[in-house]
Amino acid sequence: KLTPCRAAWAIGKAGIAENRRDGCSAVDDRLGALQVTDGESKAPIMTLLRVCAHANTLMTKSGKLSSDYIGLAREKISARMGCPVMIVQGAAGNLKPAGVDAIYGGEPSDTERIAEALARSAARLAFDAGEITRLAMREKEIELYSDVPTEEQAARIAGDSGMDATNWLNECARLRKDGIAEQTVREPLQFLFLNEGCLCGVPDEIFCEPALDAAARAKTPYLFLNGYTNGCTGYLPHKEEWVKGGYETFFSYLDYYPFHGHVLPFRKDTADRLVGAVLNVWDAENRT
């Protein structure tokens, strides 16, 4: 059922997120949107929205509604736009839905509130579909490094966390016994370029600051760096938040290290290296 089509980017303000880290107020509030339309009638075929906020308002009550606010928002926006809607969570490692407790979550009424706020923001988007002049997909691999803690460092992290860290401590001890002081993960950076915009994805739960940094350094709001893409190797904070420690940077690994493939977060300079790699691909693509 292939048919000629047009496409348009639009950008607005999502207005649904707040930073959940103490002493940090940074938010990527961009509501990025890509709409594909029929080539002749310009009727919308699909709309993709990119928004930055954790996808869970209910937390411990999540059994009441599996798709949370994203599912409700998709239904509302699809009905208003008259086409299927996809939502990309973006760079939300340190962002939560506004007005919802960071640990215990909220109620179904909060889910409805956030979904409706996002739907109202989407309704204000203005699309002007035009010819597709550029369409490309790219992939670049990058090596990321994390350290294995010493016995003293591991004991301090476990004690500060207040969690049962028995398995994590045993794994750290095993790595040290095997002479492993550094763990390496090879990650793909994946890109979809369409006209003036770009969706870039990495398999990390990145904080919003690297996404803002990438867009600022590229001098365009249409470069959207996103996490949760084809996997997740853990939280990836920028260096200012890395040094603060806390759940997202250290303690989460005590539970999830078997899935992330490393026992500590990637090194402090990783977010800067990641943004640099993204901009290298962005610049190369825009020179062609």
Backbone as numpy.savetxt, mean C-alpha at the origin, in Angstrom:
# Nx Ny Nz CAx CAy CAz Cx Cy Cz
-14.39 -10.50 -26.66 -15.22 -9.29 -26.66 -14.36 -8.03 -26.66
-13.19 -8.10 -27.29 -12.33 -6.93 -27.38 -13.03 -5.82 -28.16
-12.85 -4.59 -27.70 -13.47 -3.45 -28.35 -12.57 -2.24 -28.18
-12.55 -1.30 -29.15 -11.75 -0.09 -28.99 -12.18 0.68 -27.73
-11.23 1.29 -27.05 -11.57 2.00 -25.83 -10.74 3.26 -25.69
-11.16 4.10 -24.76 -10.45 5.29 -24.37 -10.17 5.21 -22.87
-9.36 6.12 -22.38 -9.03 6.09 -20.95 -8.82 7.49 -20.43
-9.03 7.65 -19.13 -8.82 8.95 -18.48 -8.40 8.74 -17.04
-7.44 9.53 -16.60 -7.08 9.60 -15.20 -7.80 10.79 -14.57
-8.07 10.67 -13.29 -8.59 11.79 -12.51 -8.02 11.67 -11.11
-8.00 12.76 -10.41 -7.47 12.74 -9.05 -8.29 13.65 -8.16
-8.53 13.19 -6.96 -9.28 13.97 -5.98 -8.72 13.71 -4.60
-9.51 14.05 -3.58 -9.13 13.80 -2.20 -10.05 12.74 -1.61
-9.45 11.72 -1.02 -10.25 10.62 -0.48 -10.92 11.00 0.83
-10.17 11.61 1.74 -10.75 12.09 2.99 -11.19 11.01 3.95
-10.55 9.82 3.92 -11.02 8.74 4.79 -9.92 8.19 5.71
-8.71 8.72 5.66 -7.60 8.09 6.38 -6.98 9.02 7.41
-6.37 8.41 8.43 -5.54 9.14 9.37 -4.39 8.24 9.79
-3.28 8.86 10.16 -2.09 8.11 10.53 -2.29 7.47 11.89
-1.94 6.20 12.01 -2.14 5.48 13.26 -0.89 5.40 14.13
0.20 6.02 13.69 1.44 6.01 14.46 1.52 7.24 15.36
1.93 7.05 16.59 2.04 8.15 17.54 3.00 9.21 17.02
2.56 10.47 17.09 3.42 11.58 16.70 3.60 11.76 15.21
2.81 11.09 14.40 2.95 11.20 12.94 1.59 11.54 12.34
1.56 12.52 11.46 0.30 12.95 10.85 0.29 12.82 9.34
1.34 12.27 8.76 1.41 12.16 7.29 0.29 11.28 6.76
-0.33 11.70 5.66 -1.40 10.95 5.00 -1.27 11.14 3.50
-1.37 10.05 2.75 -1.49 10.16 1.30 -2.97 10.20 1.00
-3.50 11.40 0.85 -4.95 11.58 0.72 -5.41 11.60 -0.73
-4.51 11.27 -1.66 -4.91 11.27 -3.06 -5.93 10.18 -3.34
-6.99 10.52 -4.01 -7.92 9.54 -4.57 -7.61 9.46 -6.06
-6.78 8.50 -6.43 -6.42 8.34 -7.83 -7.45 7.48 -8.54
-7.73 7.81 -9.77 -8.76 7.06 -10.50 -8.37 6.91 -11.96
-8.61 5.74 -12.48 -8.43 5.44 -13.90 -9.73 4.87 -14.42
-10.29 5.53 -15.43 -11.53 5.04 -16.02 -11.31 4.68 -17.49
-11.78 3.51 -17.86 -11.72 3.05 -19.24 -13.13 3.10 -19.81
-13.27 3.69 -21.00 -14.59 3.87 -21.60 -14.65 3.25 -22.99
-15.84 3.08 -23.47 -16.04 2.62 -24.85 -15.47 3.66 -25.82
-14.83 3.16 -26.86 -14.16 4.06 -27.79 -15.08 5.00 -28.52
-16.31 4.60 -28.74 -17.24 5.46 -29.49 -18.21 6.20 -28.58
-18.92 5.46 -27.74 -19.95 6.10 -26.91 -19.37 6.79 -25.68
-18.15 6.42 -25.30 -17.50 6.89 -24.08 -18.22 6.45 -22.81
-19.09 5.47 -22.93 -19.73 4.91 -21.74 -18.67 4.18 -20.92
-18.67 4.32 -19.60 -17.62 3.69 -18.78 -17.69 2.16 -18.83
-16.54 1.55 -19.01 -16.41 0.09 -19.00 -15.97 -0.38 -17.62
-15.04 0.33 -17.02 -14.59 0.03 -15.66 -13.90 1.25 -15.07
-13.87 1.31 -13.74 -13.16 2.36 -13.04 -12.30 1.73 -11.95
-11.06 2.15 -11.88 -10.15 1.70 -10.83 -9.84 2.88 -9.92
-10.00 2.68 -8.64 -9.72 3.71 -7.65 -8.54 3.29 -6.79
-7.66 4.22 -6.51 -6.52 3.97 -5.63 -6.66 4.86 -4.43
-6.80 4.25 -3.25 -7.01 4.99 -2.02 -6.13 4.41 -0.93
-5.62 5.25 -0.02 -4.72 4.79 1.03 -5.41 4.79 2.39
-5.82 3.63 2.84 -6.32 3.41 4.20 -6.46 1.91 4.39
-6.03 1.42 5.55 -6.18 0.00 5.82 -7.62 -0.44 5.54
-7.76 -1.62 5.04 -9.07 -2.08 4.57 -9.92 -2.68 5.68
-9.60 -2.40 6.94 -10.38 -2.99 8.02 -10.82 -1.93 9.03
-12.14 -1.72 9.08 -12.72 -0.87 10.12 -13.17 -1.71 11.31
-13.43 -2.99 11.10 -14.08 -3.82 12.13 -13.12 -4.57 13.03
-11.91 -4.84 12.54 -10.89 -5.52 13.33 -11.44 -6.81 13.93
-11.62 -6.86 15.26 -12.06 -8.10 15.90 -13.48 -8.49 15.52
-14.24 -7.57 14.96 -15.61 -7.87 14.54 -15.68 -8.16 13.05
-14.54 -8.47 12.43 -14.50 -8.59 10.97 -15.33 -9.76 10.45
-15.71 -10.70 11.31 -16.57 -11.79 10.85 -17.95 -11.34 10.44
-18.32 -10.11 10.80 -19.65 -9.60 10.45 -19.73 -9.16 8.99
-18.57 -8.82 8.41 -18.58 -8.30 7.03 -17.20 -8.52 6.43
-17.08 -9.51 5.59 -15.74 -9.92 5.15 -15.04 -8.88 4.30
-15.78 -8.16 3.47 -15.12 -7.23 2.54 -14.96 -5.83 3.11
-15.47 -5.59 4.31 -15.30 -4.33 5.03 -15.71 -3.14 4.15
-15.10 -1.96 4.39 -15.58 -0.76 3.71 -15.31 -0.80 2.21
-14.28 -1.52 1.78 -13.98 -1.56 0.35 -15.11 -2.24 -0.42
-15.66 -3.30 0.14 -16.79 -3.96 -0.52 -18.00 -3.06 -0.62
-18.33 -2.38 0.48 -19.47 -1.47 0.46 -19.23 -0.31 -0.50
-18.02 0.25 -0.48 -17.71 1.37 -1.36 -17.82 0.97 -2.83
-17.33 -0.21 -3.15 -17.41 -0.67 -4.55 -18.86 -0.75 -5.00
-19.72 -1.28 -4.15 -21.14 -1.39 -4.51 -21.75 -0.01 -4.75
-21.48 0.91 -3.84 -22.05 2.25 -3.97 -21.54 2.96 -5.23
-20.23 2.92 -5.44 -19.62 3.66 -6.55 -20.00 3.02 -7.89
-20.02 1.70 -7.92 -20.42 1.02 -9.15 -21.84 1.38 -9.56
-22.73 1.44 -8.57 -24.13 1.79 -8.88 -24.23 3.21 -9.42
-23.43 4.12 -8.89 -23.50 5.51 -9.32 -22.80 5.75 -10.65
-21.72 5.00 -10.90 -20.98 5.19 -12.15 -21.50 4.33 -13.29
-22.22 3.28 -12.94 -22.77 2.41 -13.97 -21.74 1.49 -14.61
-20.71 1.11 -13.85 -19.70 0.20 -14.37 -19.04 -0.53 -13.20
-18.36 -1.64 -13.47 -17.61 -2.31 -12.40 -16.51 -1.40 -11.84
-16.26 -1.54 -10.54 -15.27 -0.72 -9.85 -14.28 -1.63 -9.12
-13.00 -1.34 -9.28 -11.95 -2.00 -8.52 -11.31 -0.97 -7.61
-10.87 -1.40 -6.42 -10.21 -0.49 -5.49 -8.86 -1.06 -5.10
-7.82 -0.23 -5.25 -6.46 -0.58 -4.86 -6.17 0.11 -3.53
-5.64 -0.62 -2.56 -5.45 -0.08 -1.22 -4.30 0.90 -1.11
-3.39 0.89 -2.04 -2.32 1.88 -2.06 -1.26 1.67 -1.01
-0.69 2.76 -0.53 0.40 2.72 0.46 -0.18 3.06 1.82
-0.64 2.04 2.54 -1.43 2.27 3.75 -0.87 1.60 4.98
0.45 1.30 4.98 1.02 0.58 6.11 0.84 1.28 7.44
0.79 2.63 7.42 0.61 3.37 8.67 -0.67 4.19 8.69
-1.61 3.87 7.82 -2.86 4.62 7.73 -4.05 3.73 8.06
-4.97 4.27 8.84 -6.18 3.55 9.20 -7.40 4.37 8.80
-8.57 3.76 8.69 -9.78 4.55 8.44 -9.99 5.57 9.56
-10.34 6.77 9.21 -10.47 7.85 10.18 -11.57 7.56 11.20
-11.27 7.88 12.46 -12.28 7.74 13.51 -12.47 6.34 14.03
-11.58 5.41 13.66 -11.69 4.02 14.10 -10.47 3.70 14.96
-10.68 3.03 16.08 -9.58 2.69 16.96 -8.56 1.82 16.23
-7.27 2.14 16.42 -6.20 1.46 15.69 -6.07 -0.01 16.06
-6.50 -0.38 17.26 -6.35 -1.76 17.70 -7.68 -2.51 17.71
-8.70 -1.90 18.27 -9.96 -2.61 18.47 -10.97 -2.38 17.34
-10.70 -1.41 16.46 -11.60 -1.17 15.35 -12.88 -0.47 15.77
-13.88 -0.54 14.90 -15.14 0.13 15.16 -16.32 -0.78 14.98
-17.43 -0.18 14.58 -18.69 -0.89 14.40 -19.08 -0.88 12.93
-20.07 -1.71 12.55 -20.55 -1.67 11.16 -20.96 -0.27 10.71
-21.40 0.57 11.65 -21.76 1.94 11.28 -20.53 2.72 10.79
-19.35 2.40 11.32 -18.12 3.02 10.85 -17.79 2.56 9.43
-18.05 1.29 9.16 -17.82 0.76 7.82 -18.69 1.51 6.81
-19.94 1.70 7.16 -20.87 2.43 6.29 -20.42 3.88 6.13
-19.99 4.49 7.23 -19.55 5.89 7.19 -18.36 6.09 6.26
-17.35 5.23 6.38 -16.15 5.34 5.55 -16.49 5.06 4.08
-17.29 4.02 3.85 -17.67 3.68 2.47 -18.43 4.82 1.81
-19.35 5.44 2.54 -20.13 6.54 1.98 -19.25 7.76 1.73
-18.31 8.03 2.62 -17.39 9.16 2.41 -16.56 8.94 1.16
-16.08 7.72 0.96 -15.30 7.43 -0.24 -16.17 7.53 -1.49
-17.41 7.07 -1.40 -18.31 7.16 -2.55 -18.60 8.62 -2.92
-18.76 9.47 -1.91 -18.99 10.90 -2.18 -17.78 11.53 -2.85
-16.59 11.16 -2.39 -15.37 11.69 -3.01 -15.26 11.22 -4.46
-15.58 9.96 -4.71 -15.51 9.42 -6.07 -16.51 10.12 -6.98
-17.65 10.52 -6.44 -18.67 11.17 -7.25 -18.21 12.54 -7.76
-17.21 13.11 -7.09 -16.71 14.44 -7.51 -15.61 14.36 -8.56
-15.16 13.15 -8.89 -14.12 13.00 -9.89 -14.64 13.38 -11.27
-13.79 14.00 -12.07 -14.16 14.39 -13.43 -13.24 13.71 -14.42
-13.80 12.92 -15.32 -13.02 12.18 -16.31 -13.23 12.79 -17.70
-12.16 12.80 -18.48 -12.24 13.25 -19.87 -11.50 12.23 -20.72
-12.18 11.18 -21.10 -11.54 10.06 -21.77 -10.98 10.47 -23.13
-9.73 10.03 -23.38 -9.10 10.32 -24.66 -8.40 9.10 -25.21
-7.71 9.29 -26.31 -6.99 8.19 -26.94 -5.88 7.67 -26.01
-5.63 6.38 -26.11 -4.53 5.79 -25.36 -3.26 5.95 -26.17
-2.35 6.76 -25.66 -1.12 7.07 -26.39 0.08 6.31 -25.86
-0.05 5.76 -24.66 1.04 4.97 -24.10 0.46 3.87 -23.22
0.92 2.67 -23.42 0.52 1.52 -22.59 1.71 0.58 -22.50
2.21 0.39 -21.28 3.39 -0.45 -21.11 3.40 -1.05 -19.72
3.95 -2.25 -19.64 4.17 -2.89 -18.34 5.67 -3.15 -18.19
6.18 -2.89 -17.01 7.61 -3.08 -16.73 7.77 -3.80 -15.40
8.91 -4.45 -15.24 9.24 -5.09 -13.97 10.73 -4.93 -13.71
11.05 -4.63 -12.46 12.45 -4.48 -12.05 12.62 -5.18 -10.71
13.69 -5.92 -10.56 13.96 -6.59 -9.29 14.91 -5.75 -8.44
14.70 -5.81 -7.13 15.57 -5.11 -6.20 15.85 -6.05 -5.03
17.07 -6.02 -4.53 17.42 -6.81 -3.36 17.29 -5.96 -2.10
16.57 -6.50 -1.11 16.38 -5.81 0.15 17.00 -6.63 1.26
17.57 -5.93 2.25 18.36 -6.61 3.27 17.82 -6.31 4.67
17.88 -7.32 5.51 17.56 -7.13 6.93 18.59 -7.88 7.76
18.82 -7.38 8.96 19.82 -7.97 9.84 19.20 -9.00 10.78
19.98 -9.96 11.18 19.58 -10.90 12.22 20.06 -10.32 13.55
19.18 -10.18 14.54 19.59 -9.54 15.79 20.54 -10.41 16.60
21.39 -9.73 17.35 22.22 -10.45 18.31 21.33 -11.00 19.42
21.89 -11.84 20.27 21.10 -12.40 21.36 20.56 -11.28 22.26
21.38 -10.28 22.53 20.96 -9.18 23.39 19.87 -8.34 22.70
20.06 -8.05 21.42 19.05 -7.27 20.69 17.72 -8.00 20.63
17.77 -9.31 20.37 16.54 -10.10 20.28 15.81 -10.12 21.61
16.55 -10.28 22.70 15.92 -10.31 24.03 15.26 -8.97 24.34
15.90 -7.87 23.95 15.34 -6.54 24.21 14.06 -6.32 23.40
14.07 -6.70 22.12 12.88 -6.54 21.29 11.73 -7.37 21.83
12.02 -8.62 22.19 10.98 -9.50 22.72 10.41 -8.94 24.02
11.28 -8.44 24.90 10.80 -7.88 26.15 9.97 -6.63 25.96
10.39 -5.75 25.04 9.65 -4.52 24.79 8.28 -4.78 24.17
8.15 -5.88 23.43 6.91 -6.15 22.70 5.77 -6.56 23.62
6.09 -7.21 24.75 5.04 -7.75 25.60 4.32 -8.94 25.00
4.89 -9.54 23.94 4.28 -10.66 23.24 5.02 -11.95 23.56
4.38 -13.07 23.26 5.05 -14.36 23.37 5.95 -14.51 22.16
7.24 -14.35 22.37 8.20 -14.34 21.26 9.03 -15.61 21.22
8.56 -16.68 21.82 9.36 -17.91 21.94 9.82 -18.42 20.58
8.90 -18.57 19.64 9.27 -19.12 18.32 10.22 -18.19 17.58
9.97 -16.89 17.69 10.83 -15.92 17.02 12.24 -15.95 17.60
12.33 -16.01 18.91 13.65 -16.08 19.54 14.39 -17.34 19.13
13.66 -18.45 19.02 14.29 -19.71 18.59 14.79 -19.60 17.16
14.02 -18.93 16.30 14.44 -18.77 14.91 15.68 -17.87 14.81
15.70 -16.79 15.59 16.88 -15.92 15.61 18.11 -16.69 16.08
17.93 -17.52 17.09 19.05 -18.32 17.60 19.53 -19.31 16.54
18.60 -19.90 15.81 18.97 -20.85 14.75 19.78 -20.17 13.66
19.35 -18.98 13.27 20.07 -18.24 12.23 21.48 -17.89 12.69
21.60 -17.44 13.92 22.93 -17.10 14.43 23.83 -18.34 14.48
23.25 -19.47 14.91 24.01 -20.71 14.98 24.50 -21.13 13.61
23.69 -20.86 12.57 24.07 -21.21 11.19 24.98 -20.15 10.56
25.37 -19.16 11.32 26.28 -18.14 10.81 25.61 -17.12 9.91
24.29 -16.97 10.00 23.55 -16.03 9.14 23.33 -14.73 9.91
23.95 -13.67 9.44 23.82 -12.36 10.09 22.97 -11.40 9.26
22.66 -11.79 8.04 21.90 -10.92 7.12 20.97 -11.78 6.28
19.73 -11.30 6.11 18.77 -12.00 5.25 18.45 -11.10 4.06
18.36 -11.73 2.89 18.14 -11.00 1.64 16.85 -11.48 0.98
16.05 -10.55 0.53 14.82 -10.85 -0.21 14.89 -10.13 -1.56
14.69 -10.88 -2.63 14.62 -10.27 -3.97 13.15 -9.97 -4.28
12.88 -8.71 -4.53 11.50 -8.29 -4.73 11.29 -7.73 -6.13
10.13 -8.01 -6.73 9.80 -7.38 -8.01 9.09 -6.04 -7.79
9.50 -5.03 -8.53 8.75 -3.78 -8.63 8.00 -3.85 -9.96
6.69 -3.71 -9.91 5.89 -3.88 -11.12 5.16 -2.59 -11.47
5.11 -2.29 -12.78 4.63 -1.01 -13.25 3.60 -1.19 -14.37
2.54 -0.41 -14.30 1.61 -0.26 -15.42 1.58 1.21 -15.80
2.12 1.52 -16.97 2.10 2.88 -17.50 0.95 3.02 -18.49
0.12 4.03 -18.29 -0.96 4.31 -19.24 -1.07 5.83 -19.36
-0.80 6.32 -20.57 -0.77 7.76 -20.81 0.11 8.46 -19.76
-0.41 9.45 -19.05 0.44 10.21 -18.12 0.55 9.58 -16.75
-0.18 8.48 -16.50 -0.20 7.91 -15.17 0.53 6.59 -15.06
0.80 6.20 -13.82 1.50 4.94 -13.56 1.06 4.36 -12.23
0.68 3.09 -12.24 0.48 2.32 -11.02 1.71 1.46 -10.82
2.36 1.60 -9.67 3.55 0.83 -9.36 3.28 0.02 -8.10
3.61 -1.27 -8.13 3.31 -2.13 -7.00 4.52 -2.87 -6.46
4.58 -2.98 -5.13 5.64 -3.74 -4.47 4.98 -4.66 -3.43
5.59 -5.82 -3.16 5.00 -6.77 -2.21 5.37 -6.47 -0.76
5.10 -5.25 -0.33 5.37 -4.84 1.04 4.19 -4.01 1.54
4.07 -3.92 2.85 3.06 -3.05 3.44 3.72 -1.69 3.69
3.89 -0.94 2.59 4.67 0.28 2.69 3.88 1.40 3.37
4.61 2.26 4.06 4.02 3.44 4.66 3.68 4.45 3.56
2.88 5.46 3.90 2.45 6.41 2.88 3.57 7.35 2.44
4.56 7.60 3.32 5.60 8.59 2.99 6.40 8.24 1.74
6.81 6.98 1.52 7.52 6.67 0.27 6.68 6.96 -0.98
5.38 6.73 -0.90 4.51 7.01 -2.06 4.45 8.51 -2.32
4.34 9.30 -1.26 4.33 10.76 -1.42 5.67 11.25 -1.95
6.74 10.67 -1.45 8.08 11.05 -1.88 8.29 10.76 -3.36
7.85 9.57 -3.80 8.02 9.20 -5.21 7.27 10.17 -6.12
6.03 10.51 -5.76 5.25 11.43 -6.59 5.88 12.82 -6.62
6.35 13.26 -5.46 6.96 14.60 -5.40 8.23 14.67 -6.23
9.06 13.64 -6.14 10.33 13.66 -6.88 10.11 13.45 -8.37
9.03 12.76 -8.75 8.70 12.61 -10.17 7.96 13.83 -10.71
7.55 14.72 -9.81 6.84 15.96 -10.15 5.52 15.68 -10.85
4.80 14.67 -10.34 3.48 14.36 -10.86 2.67 13.68 -9.78
1.39 14.02 -9.62 0.55 13.29 -8.66 0.07 11.95 -9.21
0.37 11.69 -10.50 -0.15 10.48 -11.15 0.82 9.30 -11.11
1.86 9.40 -10.30 2.69 8.23 -10.02 2.23 7.67 -8.68
1.59 6.52 -8.72 1.00 5.93 -7.53 1.80 4.69 -7.12
2.59 4.82 -6.06 3.34 3.70 -5.51 2.46 2.99 -4.50
2.28 1.69 -4.68 1.34 0.92 -3.88 2.01 -0.30 -3.26
1.48 -0.73 -2.15 1.93 -1.96 -1.52 1.00 -3.13 -1.80
1.22 -4.23 -1.09 0.34 -5.40 -1.15 0.22 -5.99 -2.55
1.24 -5.86 -3.36 1.13 -6.30 -4.76 1.78 -7.66 -4.94
0.98 -8.67 -5.18 1.47 -10.05 -5.39 2.30 -10.55 -4.22
1.77 -10.33 -3.01 2.43 -10.83 -1.82 2.68 -9.73 -0.81
3.24 -10.11 0.33 3.57 -9.12 1.35 4.72 -9.65 2.20
5.84 -8.92 2.23 7.00 -9.34 3.01 7.13 -8.52 4.28
6.05 -7.89 4.72 6.07 -7.14 5.97 5.95 -5.65 5.77
5.86 -4.94 6.89 5.79 -3.48 6.85 7.10 -2.90 6.32
6.97 -1.79 5.60 8.16 -1.11 5.09 8.02 0.38 5.40
8.55 0.80 6.57 8.46 2.21 6.97 9.57 3.05 6.34
9.36 4.37 6.28 10.46 5.24 5.88 11.36 5.43 7.10
12.52 6.01 6.88 13.57 5.99 7.90 13.19 6.73 9.18
12.41 7.82 9.08 12.05 8.56 10.28 11.18 7.72 11.21
10.28 6.93 10.65 9.44 6.07 11.48 10.17 4.78 11.86
11.10 4.34 11.04 11.87 3.13 11.33 12.55 3.24 12.69
13.15 4.39 12.95 13.93 4.54 14.20 13.03 4.58 15.43
11.74 4.83 15.26 10.84 4.88 16.40 10.47 3.48 16.90
10.65 2.47 16.06 10.28 1.11 16.46 8.77 0.95 16.50
8.30 0.05 17.38 6.87 -0.18 17.49 6.40 -1.39 16.72
5.09 -1.56 16.68 4.52 -2.77 16.09 4.86 -2.90 14.61
4.62 -1.83 13.84 4.81 -1.95 12.39 6.26 -2.20 12.00
7.19 -1.70 12.79 8.58 -1.84 12.38 9.27 -3.07 12.95
8.94 -3.46 14.18 9.64 -4.59 14.79 8.72 -5.70 15.30
7.74 -5.33 16.11 7.00 -6.35 16.85 6.15 -7.26 15.96
5.68 -6.76 14.83 4.86 -7.61 13.95 5.63 -8.83 13.46
6.96 -8.71 13.37 7.77 -9.82 12.88 7.80 -10.99 13.87
7.50 -10.71 15.12 7.50 -11.79 16.10 6.43 -12.83 15.79
5.35 -12.38 15.14 4.29 -13.30 14.72 4.45 -13.75 13.27
4.82 -12.83 12.39 4.68 -13.07 10.96 5.98 -13.37 10.22
7.09 -13.52 10.96 8.37 -13.78 10.29 8.34 -15.01 9.38
7.57 -16.09 9.69 7.58 -17.24 8.77 7.03 -16.90 7.38
6.16 -15.91 7.32 5.53 -15.54 6.05 6.33 -14.47 5.31
7.05 -13.63 6.06 7.78 -12.53 5.45 9.17 -12.92 4.97
9.73 -13.99 5.54 11.03 -14.45 5.07 12.21 -13.75 5.71
11.98 -12.97 6.76 13.07 -12.33 7.50 12.55 -11.99 8.89
13.47 -11.95 9.87 13.05 -11.83 11.26 13.04 -10.39 11.78
13.64 -9.48 11.04 13.59 -8.06 11.37 13.18 -7.28 10.13
12.73 -6.03 10.31 12.37 -5.24 9.13 13.59 -4.99 8.25
13.33 -4.66 6.99 14.42 -4.27 6.13 15.13 -3.04 6.72
16.36 -2.84 6.35 17.18 -1.80 6.95 16.58 -0.40 6.77
17.08 0.51 7.59 16.50 1.86 7.68 16.47 2.59 6.35
17.43 2.34 5.47 17.51 3.07 4.20 16.67 2.44 3.10
15.90 1.39 3.42 15.22 0.62 2.37 14.18 1.44 1.62
13.39 2.24 2.34 12.36 3.03 1.66 12.99 3.99 0.66
14.11 4.62 1.04 14.80 5.52 0.12 15.32 4.76 -1.10
15.86 3.57 -0.89 16.35 2.77 -2.01 15.20 2.35 -2.92
14.07 2.02 -2.32 12.91 1.60 -3.10 12.41 2.74 -3.97
12.28 3.92 -3.39 11.82 5.09 -4.16 12.80 5.40 -5.29
14.10 5.28 -5.00 15.10 5.51 -6.04 14.95 4.55 -7.20
14.68 3.27 -6.90 14.50 2.27 -7.95 13.25 2.56 -8.78
12.18 2.98 -8.11 10.94 3.33 -8.81 11.19 4.50 -9.76
11.90 5.52 -9.28 12.14 6.70 -10.11 13.06 6.39 -11.29
13.97 5.44 -11.11 14.82 5.04 -12.24 13.98 4.48 -13.38
13.00 3.63 -13.04 12.13 3.07 -14.07 11.23 4.16 -14.66
10.68 5.02 -13.80 9.84 6.12 -14.25 10.59 7.01 -15.24
11.81 7.40 -14.88 12.59 8.27 -15.75 12.94 7.59 -17.07
13.32 6.32 -16.99 13.67 5.59 -18.22 12.47 5.48 -19.16
11.31 5.22 -18.60 10.10 5.08 -19.42 9.72 6.42 -20.05
9.92 7.50 -19.33 9.53 8.81 -19.85 10.56 9.40 -20.79
11.74 8.76 -20.89 12.72 9.19 -21.91 12.48 8.53 -23.25
11.71 7.43 -23.24 11.51 6.70 -24.50 10.43 7.34 -25.34
